[in-house]
């Protein structure tokens, strides 16, 4: 038996989230069994747990788009008992049973060896949020953005993706400007590497289609008017990496920034990235994310607390990353 959060649908199509004891026979028939040690709560997980948003595509389902733990059994030649692994994306917590459980059974191709200096806990301090942040930074680097080229804006900076984007860009030497609706987090963001803070309200309202050129690059976790304004304020031949929709999935803008300033908009999707890109992103974080700084972003809860905690995350009341110790 193992403990897991199980999502099911009621007759009136509402989501029921329960912490249950499950028999291992309930696990999917896949090649690698992992004793999960840590998972995490992302925005998508909170949507699944609360039944808000069409995240879950198969019922019943164990949520959790991330997990880290130790292989306990394997039918794959690529993995053996004792290997410490991290899994992010691949439809976990959406179409496949995910990480908010003490055991998981997974396709061998979904696993990645945890790179030094990270362990299972710090891997979940990173998880999909950090992976997404790293992919966003890599997109700006491929575009040619270099430290010294100008200010780089990070929106939703006090959230999970934003926090790691600020820390990663700061460590790489970029001049980071953090946008947040929580001015009390200014000190936290400056410790992560932000050079200055701007108010969320400066970006979150409808604005002109073309505005004063401010940003050499942008990592946007918010979408909607914030993304539109960020594009309108990006400098000639600058780049914007869009990776979230905390404000909304709409994009109320015009073609002006793209055809008059040559701004490039990169879409970031971390779910189905190939292994080589995953390894590159984790290697970038291993080189440039300080583990002590990473730990300062983390709040830890137990599996038994996750269901009640999810609404706080959706309400924007959670700073940085939330790691879930599934053993308690």
C-alpha positions as CSV (number, residue, x, y, z in Angstrom):
1,X,0.0,0.0,0.0
2,X,1.1,3.6,-0.6
3,X,-0.5,7.0,0.0
4,X,-1.6,9.1,-2.9
5,X,-3.9,11.9,-3.8
6,X,-6.6,10.6,-6.1
7,X,-8.8,12.8,-8.3
8,X,-12.2,11.5,-9.4
9,X,-15.3,13.0,-10.9
10,X,-18.6,13.2,-9.2
11,X,-21.9,12.6,-11.1
12,X,-22.3,16.4,-11.6
13,X,-18.8,16.6,-13.2
14,X,-17.1,18.2,-10.2
15,X,-13.6,17.1,-9.0
16,X,-13.2,15.2,-5.8
17,X,-9.6,15.2,-4.4
18,X,-8.9,12.6,-1.6
19,X,-5.8,11.4,0.1
20,X,-6.1,7.6,0.0
21,X,-4.2,4.4,0.7
22,X,-3.8,2.6,-2.7
23,X,-2.6,-0.9,-3.5
24,X,0.4,-1.1,-5.9
25,X,-1.8,-3.1,-8.3
26,X,-3.5,0.2,-9.1
27,X,-0.3,1.6,-10.6
28,X,-0.1,1.7,-14.5
29,X,1.7,-1.0,-16.3
30,X,4.9,0.7,-17.2
31,X,8.6,-0.1,-17.1
32,X,10.1,1.7,-14.1
33,X,8.8,1.9,-10.6
34,X,9.9,4.9,-8.5
35,X,9.7,5.4,-4.7
36,X,8.7,9.1,-4.8
37,X,10.3,11.3,-2.2
38,X,9.3,14.7,-3.2
39,X,6.8,16.3,-5.6
40,X,5.8,19.9,-5.9
41,X,2.7,22.2,-6.4
42,X,2.6,24.1,-9.6
43,X,-0.2,26.4,-10.9
44,X,-1.4,23.5,-13.1
45,X,-1.4,21.1,-10.1
46,X,-3.5,23.6,-8.1
47,X,-6.0,23.9,-11.0
48,X,-6.3,20.1,-11.1
49,X,-6.7,19.7,-7.3
50,X,-9.4,22.4,-7.1
51,X,-11.2,21.4,-10.3
52,X,-10.6,24.7,-11.9
53,X,-9.4,24.5,-15.5
54,X,-9.5,21.6,-17.9
55,X,-6.2,20.0,-16.7
56,X,-7.2,16.4,-16.0
57,X,-7.8,14.4,-19.1
58,X,-8.2,10.9,-17.6
59,X,-10.2,9.7,-14.6
60,X,-9.4,8.7,-11.9
61,X,-5.9,10.3,-11.8
62,X,-3.1,11.0,-9.4
63,X,-2.1,14.6,-9.9
64,X,1.3,16.1,-9.8
65,X,3.3,17.1,-13.0
66,X,6.6,16.6,-11.2
67,X,8.4,14.0,-9.1
68,X,11.8,13.0,-7.8
69,X,12.8,9.8,-6.1
70,X,14.7,6.5,-6.3
71,X,14.1,3.7,-8.7
72,X,12.9,0.6,-6.9
73,X,12.3,-1.7,-9.8
74,X,13.0,-1.6,-13.6
75,X,12.3,-3.6,-16.7
76,X,14.4,-1.1,-18.7
77,X,18.1,-1.6,-19.3
78,X,18.6,2.2,-18.9
79,X,17.6,2.3,-15.2
80,X,18.4,0.2,-12.2
81,X,17.2,0.1,-8.6
82,X,18.9,2.9,-6.6
83,X,19.1,5.4,-9.4
84,X,17.9,8.9,-8.3
85,X,15.7,10.4,-11.0
86,X,13.6,13.4,-11.7
87,X,10.5,13.5,-14.0
88,X,8.8,16.6,-15.3
89,X,6.1,16.9,-17.9
90,X,5.2,14.1,-20.4
91,X,1.6,14.5,-19.4
92,X,2.1,13.5,-15.8
93,X,-0.8,14.8,-13.6
94,X,-2.8,15.4,-16.8
95,X,-3.1,12.2,-18.9
96,X,-0.9,9.9,-16.7
97,X,-0.7,9.3,-13.0
98,X,1.7,11.8,-11.5
99,X,3.9,12.7,-8.5
100,X,1.6,13.5,-5.6
101,X,1.9,9.9,-4.4
102,X,4.5,7.8,-2.6
103,X,5.0,5.5,-5.6
104,X,4.9,6.0,-9.4
105,X,5.3,3.7,-12.4
106,X,6.7,5.4,-15.5
107,X,7.9,5.0,-19.0
108,X,11.7,4.7,-19.0
109,X,12.0,7.6,-21.5
110,X,10.5,10.0,-19.1
111,X,13.2,9.7,-16.5
112,X,16.2,12.0,-16.2
113,X,19.2,11.4,-13.8
114,X,19.4,14.1,-11.2
115,X,22.6,16.1,-12.0
116,X,25.0,17.2,-9.2
117,X,24.8,19.2,-7.1
118,X,21.1,18.6,-6.8
119,X,19.3,15.9,-4.8
120,X,15.7,14.8,-4.9
121,X,14.5,17.8,-2.8
122,X,16.4,20.5,-4.7
123,X,15.3,18.8,-8.0
124,X,11.7,19.5,-6.9
125,X,12.6,23.0,-5.8
126,X,13.4,23.3,-9.5
127,X,11.0,20.9,-11.3
128,X,8.8,22.1,-14.1
129,X,8.9,25.7,-12.9
130,X,12.7,25.9,-13.0
131,X,12.9,23.8,-16.2
132,X,10.5,26.3,-17.8
133,X,12.5,29.2,-16.6
134,X,15.7,27.7,-18.0
135,X,14.1,27.0,-21.4
136,X,13.0,30.7,-21.4
137,X,16.5,31.9,-20.6
138,X,17.9,29.5,-23.3
139,X,15.5,31.0,-25.9
140,X,16.8,34.5,-25.1
141,X,20.4,33.3,-25.3
142,X,19.8,31.6,-28.7
143,X,18.3,34.9,-29.8
144,X,21.7,36.4,-29.1
145,X,20.8,38.3,-25.9
146,X,24.0,38.9,-23.9
147,X,24.6,40.4,-20.5
148,X,25.2,44.1,-20.9
149,X,22.7,44.4,-23.8
150,X,20.1,46.1,-21.5
151,X,17.5,45.3,-18.9
152,X,15.6,42.0,-19.0
153,X,12.1,42.0,-17.6
154,X,10.7,39.1,-15.6
155,X,6.9,39.2,-15.0
156,X,5.2,37.4,-12.2
157,X,8.7,37.4,-10.6
158,X,7.7,36.3,-7.1
159,X,6.1,33.1,-8.4
160,X,7.8,29.8,-9.0
161,X,8.9,30.2,-12.7
162,X,9.6,33.9,-12.1
163,X,11.8,33.4,-9.0
164,X,14.0,30.9,-10.8
165,X,14.2,33.1,-13.9
166,X,15.3,36.0,-11.8
167,X,18.0,33.9,-10.1
168,X,19.2,32.3,-13.2
169,X,19.4,35.6,-15.2
170,X,21.1,37.3,-12.3
171,X,23.7,34.6,-12.0
172,X,24.4,34.8,-15.7
173,X,25.1,38.5,-15.4
174,X,22.0,40.1,-16.9
175,X,20.5,43.2,-15.5
176,X,17.1,41.9,-14.2
177,X,14.0,44.0,-13.6
178,X,11.3,42.1,-11.6
179,X,7.6,42.8,-12.0
180,X,5.4,41.8,-9.1
181,X,2.1,42.7,-7.5
182,X,3.6,42.0,-4.1
183,X,5.8,44.9,-3.2
184,X,6.6,43.2,0.2
185,X,8.6,40.7,-1.8
186,X,11.1,43.4,-3.1
187,X,13.8,42.2,-0.7
188,X,13.3,38.6,-1.7
189,X,13.6,39.4,-5.4
190,X,16.7,41.6,-4.9
191,X,18.4,38.7,-3.0
192,X,17.6,36.5,-6.0
193,X,19.3,38.9,-8.3
194,X,16.8,41.6,-9.4
195,X,18.4,45.0,-9.9
196,X,15.1,46.9,-9.5
197,X,11.4,46.2,-9.0
198,X,8.4,47.4,-11.0
199,X,4.7,47.3,-10.0
200,X,2.5,44.7,-11.7
201,X,-0.1,47.4,-12.3
202,X,2.3,49.2,-14.6
203,X,1.9,46.3,-17.0
204,X,-1.4,44.6,-16.3
205,X,-3.8,47.2,-17.7
206,X,-4.6,47.8,-21.4
207,X,-1.9,49.9,-23.0
208,X,-0.8,51.4,-26.3
209,X,0.2,48.9,-29.1
210,X,3.7,50.5,-29.3
211,X,5.3,52.1,-26.3
212,X,8.7,53.4,-25.1
213,X,11.5,50.9,-25.7
214,X,12.6,49.5,-22.4
215,X,13.6,45.8,-22.5
216,X,16.3,44.0,-24.3
217,X,14.5,40.8,-23.4
218,X,11.5,39.5,-21.4
219,X,10.5,36.3,-19.6
220,X,6.7,36.5,-19.2
221,X,4.9,34.1,-16.9
222,X,1.6,36.1,-16.9
223,X,0.1,36.5,-20.4
224,X,-2.8,38.8,-21.3
225,X,-2.3,42.5,-21.1
226,X,1.0,42.0,-19.3
227,X,2.5,40.1,-22.2
228,X,1.0,42.6,-24.7
229,X,2.6,45.6,-22.8
230,X,5.9,43.7,-22.5
231,X,6.0,43.2,-26.3
232,X,5.0,46.9,-26.8
233,X,8.0,48.0,-24.6
234,X,10.6,45.6,-26.0
235,X,13.5,47.2,-27.9
236,X,14.3,46.9,-31.5
237,X,15.2,43.3,-32.4
238,X,14.6,42.2,-28.8
239,X,13.0,39.0,-27.7
240,X,10.1,37.9,-25.4
241,X,9.8,34.3,-24.0
242,X,6.2,33.6,-23.1
243,X,5.7,30.7,-20.7
244,X,2.6,31.3,-18.6
245,X,-0.9,32.6,-18.3
246,X,-1.4,33.6,-14.7
247,X,-3.3,36.7,-15.8
248,X,-5.1,35.1,-18.7
249,X,-4.7,33.2,-21.9
250,X,-5.7,36.1,-24.1
251,X,-3.1,38.3,-26.0
252,X,-4.7,41.7,-26.7
253,X,-2.1,43.3,-28.9
254,X,-1.3,44.2,-32.5
255,X,1.4,43.3,-35.0
256,X,3.1,46.6,-34.4
257,X,6.0,45.4,-32.1
258,X,6.7,42.6,-34.5
259,X,6.7,44.4,-37.8
260,X,8.0,47.8,-36.7
261,X,10.6,46.8,-34.2
262,X,11.4,43.3,-35.3
263,X,10.5,41.9,-31.8
264,X,10.5,38.1,-31.6
265,X,8.0,36.2,-29.5
266,X,9.1,32.7,-28.3
267,X,6.6,30.3,-27.0
268,X,7.9,28.0,-24.2
269,X,6.3,24.5,-23.7
270,X,8.1,22.3,-21.2
271,X,5.9,19.3,-21.4
272,X,7.2,17.4,-24.4
273,X,10.8,18.8,-24.8
274,X,13.2,16.1,-26.0
275,X,15.9,14.7,-23.7
276,X,18.8,16.6,-25.2
277,X,17.1,19.9,-24.5
278,X,16.1,18.7,-21.0
279,X,19.7,17.8,-20.2
280,X,20.9,21.2,-21.5
281,X,18.5,23.0,-19.3
282,X,19.3,21.1,-16.2
283,X,23.0,21.5,-16.9
284,X,22.5,25.3,-17.2
285,X,20.8,25.3,-13.8
286,X,23.5,23.0,-12.3
287,X,26.1,25.5,-13.3
288,X,24.3,28.7,-12.4
289,X,21.7,28.1,-9.6
290,X,23.2,28.3,-6.2
291,X,21.6,25.6,-4.0
292,X,21.4,27.9,-0.9
293,X,19.7,30.6,-3.0
294,X,17.4,27.9,-4.4
295,X,16.5,26.7,-0.9
296,X,15.5,30.3,0.0
297,X,12.7,30.1,-2.5
298,X,11.2,27.0,-1.0
299,X,8.2,26.4,1.2
300,X,7.8,22.7,2.2
301,X,4.5,20.9,2.9
302,X,3.5,17.3,3.4
303,X,1.4,15.3,1.0
304,X,-1.4,15.5,3.6
305,X,-1.4,19.3,3.3
306,X,-1.5,19.6,-0.5
307,X,-5.2,19.6,-1.1
308,X,-5.9,22.4,1.3
309,X,-2.9,24.4,0.2
310,X,-3.8,24.5,-3.5
311,X,-6.3,27.4,-3.3
312,X,-3.6,29.6,-1.8
313,X,-1.4,29.1,-4.8
314,X,-4.2,30.0,-7.2
315,X,-4.9,33.2,-5.2
316,X,-1.3,34.4,-5.6
317,X,-0.5,34.0,-1.9
318,X,2.5,31.7,-2.3
319,X,6.0,33.0,-2.9
320,X,8.6,31.0,-4.9
321,X,8.4,27.2,-4.9
322,X,6.3,24.8,-2.9
323,X,8.0,21.4,-2.4
324,X,5.8,18.4,-1.2
325,X,7.4,15.8,0.9
326,X,5.1,12.8,-0.1
327,X,6.4,10.7,2.9
328,X,4.4,12.8,5.3
